[in-house]
Amino acid sequence: MLVYIYDLFGKDIKEYNKVKRRFYYELKKILAGNPQINWKTKSMLVAPEKEEEKLDYFFKKYKEWIILYKFKPQSITPIT
């Protein structure tokens, strides 16, 4: 299991909005093709390890505009 936590930024609001539109457009295409990737919030994804290469490639395209952390936890337990 992988957990990605990310934050987008831009040098100004115009660049930020442009990057954000493109980022989420591409991300939704990835999510639509794979129901195992769980988009928890606008800044967190949970995915199986077999999707690591695809997601790493996706995030690397935005390395100029993103702060990204990737975790490989042993387990995740929801608190209800």
GIRA-V707687 format. One record per helix or strand. SS is the DSSP state (@ for helix, = for strand). FROM is the first residue (numbers start at 1). TO is the last residue. If there is no record, write none. Layout:
BEGIN
ss=SS from=FROM to=TO
ss=SS from=FROM to=TO
END
This chain:
BEGIN
ss== from=2 to=8
ss=@ from=13 to=32
ss== from=38 to=41
ss== from=44 to=47
ss=@ from=49 to=60
ss== from=66 to=71
END
